[in-house]
Amino acid sequence: MRYASVVLAIDPGPEKTAYAAINREDLSVLEFGIKPNEEMLNLVRGFLCDVDVRIEMIASYGMAVGASVFNTCVWIGRFKQVALDSGANSVDTVFRKDVKMCLCGNPRAKDANIRQSIIDRYEGLRGGNVTKKGGMLHKASKDVWAAIGVGITAIEREASECR
């Protein structure tokens, strides 16, 4: 796919990964979904020129973690490498705490708070219910909301508009 001035935001997982392509100019969500990781590698390869890739990064909080966290870390590296090899403008990571602070202004925000902040933001920009049938965010699911949050945070952080 070819888009101009787009952030491809990725919320990686150990087996499946969510993504959202967000237009930098008006924050419109051009497409989103969840794919098995191998398919996601192909999707990243398919995004051409003028794309900035932003990937949610795992942070250590001193807690014990399992194999799925380590597998996710491996996938983060694979997505970064494929994006760089495919000619992305830039590739960077975004921490979850930064998403919470940018969208909610609170490091203790939960997934539901982030989702509601995104909905409120888009309804303010677009008017109407963006999650209803035909709305820009219709059928967005849990991990897709996280990817959208990564994209918005990256765009606003780079424009110094985060709280």
Summary of the structure (lengths in Angstrom):
residues: 163
radius of gyration: 14.9
end to end distance: 32.3
largest distance: 43.5
contacts: 512
relative contact order: 0.20
helix: 44%
strand: 23%
